Amino acid sequence: MKPQLRMTVFLSLFASSVWAAPTLPAVQVYKSPQCGCCEKWVDHMKSAGFKVIAHDTNTVAEHKTRLGVPLAMGSCHTAEVGGYFVEGHVPAGDVKKLLAEKPQAKGLGVPGMPASSPGMDDGSKTPYEVLLVGKDGSTTTFARH
């Protein structure tokens, strides 16, 4: 192989390894088999690059309890990713931010089912907050949409 070609191949391989996107962890989603908005949220996460493993179950509440989701935070589905829970219609960008920042917390949640959140997408601009749930159960605003 000619030296110039060898250098080109090396630089190409180096560049692809340096600028390659980090691998996102798989998202385990626990949802009712009949819930359409949960399926839309799963699609939202997949389109953002996450590998999603959906578990259709009639015992979503058991997973909420196991993961420490506060009752007031409850929504239609519960997910688990990177050691955190993700409760409800949390935008994928906020999940990526959580995984990048790695705060000392239990997870993120969007209480209820805001009309303009991913998976609900009614076209409105209804504002909502994503809450960070601390290890002690306290909540703070993580993002506003």
C-alpha positions in Angstrom: 0.0 0.0 0.0 1.3 3.4 -0.9 2.2 5.7 2.0 -0.3 8.4 1.0 -3.1 5.8 0.7 -2.1 4.3 4.0 -2.3 7.7 5.7 -5.7 8.3 4.2 -7.1 5.0 5.5 -5.6 5.7 8.9 -7.1 9.2 9.1 -10.5 7.9 8.0 -10.5 5.1 10.6 -9.3 7.5 13.3 -11.9 10.1 12.4 -14.8 7.6 12.5 -13.7 6.3 15.9 -13.3 9.8 17.4 -16.5 11.3 16.1 -18.7 8.3 16.4 -21.8 8.9 18.5 -21.7 7.3 21.9 -23.7 4.1 22.2 -26.9 4.7 24.1 -28.0 2.1 26.6 -31.2 0.1 26.0 -34.5 1.4 27.4 -36.7 -1.1 29.1 -40.3 0.1 28.8 -43.2 -1.3 30.9 -46.6 -0.5 29.4 -50.1 -1.6 29.0 -50.6 -3.7 25.8 -53.6 -1.5 24.9 -51.9 2.0 25.2 -51.5 3.8 21.9 -49.7 6.8 23.4 -47.1 4.5 25.0 -46.4 3.0 21.6 -45.9 6.5 20.2 -43.4 7.3 23.0 -41.5 4.1 22.2 -41.3 5.2 18.5 -40.1 8.7 19.7 -37.3 7.1 21.7 -36.3 4.8 18.8 -36.2 7.7 16.4 -33.8 9.4 18.8 -31.4 6.5 18.5 -32.4 4.4 21.6 -32.8 0.7 21.4 -36.1 0.1 23.1 -37.4 -3.2 24.6 -41.1 -2.9 25.3 -42.7 -5.1 27.8 -46.5 -5.3 27.5 -47.8 -5.9 31.0 -50.9 -5.4 33.1 -48.7 -4.9 36.2 -47.0 -1.6 35.4 -47.5 -0.4 39.0 -45.2 -3.1 40.3 -42.4 -1.7 38.2 -43.1 1.8 39.4 -42.9 0.6 43.0 -39.7 -1.4 42.3 -38.0 1.7 40.7 -39.1 4.2 43.4 -41.4 6.3 41.2 -43.3 8.7 43.5 -47.1 8.2 43.4 -47.7 11.8 42.4 -45.4 11.3 39.4 -47.5 8.4 37.9 -48.1 8.2 34.2 -49.2 5.5 31.7 -45.8 3.9 31.2 -42.5 3.4 33.1 -39.1 3.0 31.6 -35.7 2.1 33.0 -32.4 3.2 31.4 -28.8 3.6 32.6 -29.8 3.0 36.2 -32.6 5.6 36.2 -36.4 5.5 35.8 -38.1 7.5 33.2 -41.8 8.0 34.0 -44.2 9.1 31.4 -43.8 11.2 28.3 -40.2 12.5 28.9 -38.6 13.8 25.7 -35.6 11.7 24.4 -33.3 14.8 24.5 -33.9 15.1 28.3 -33.1 11.3 28.7 -29.9 11.8 26.8 -29.0 14.8 29.0 -29.7 12.8 32.1 -27.4 10.0 30.9 -24.7 12.5 30.0 -24.8 14.4 33.3 -25.3 11.4 35.6 -26.9 13.3 38.5 -27.4 11.6 41.9 -31.1 10.8 41.3 -33.7 8.1 40.9 -34.9 9.4 37.5 -37.0 11.7 35.5 -40.8 12.1 35.2 -43.5 14.0 33.5 -46.6 13.7 35.7 -49.8 13.0 34.0 -50.0 13.1 30.3 -49.4 16.6 28.9 -51.0 17.1 25.6 -47.9 18.4 23.8 -45.4 15.8 25.2 -43.8 13.1 23.0 -46.3 10.4 22.3 -49.3 12.7 23.0 -48.4 15.2 20.3 -51.7 16.9 19.9 -50.1 19.8 18.1 -50.6 22.2 21.0 -47.9 24.2 22.7 -49.1 23.3 26.2 -46.2 23.9 28.5 -45.0 21.2 30.8 -42.1 20.4 33.1 -39.8 17.4 33.3 -39.0 16.7 36.9 -35.8 15.2 38.4 -36.5 12.9 41.3 -33.7 12.9 43.8 -32.5 9.9 45.8 -34.5 11.2 48.8 -37.7 11.5 46.6 -37.5 15.3 46.3 -38.2 16.9 42.9 -36.6 19.7 41.0 -37.3 21.0 37.5 -35.0 19.4 35.0 -36.4 20.9 31.9 -39.3 23.1 30.7 -41.0 22.5 27.4 
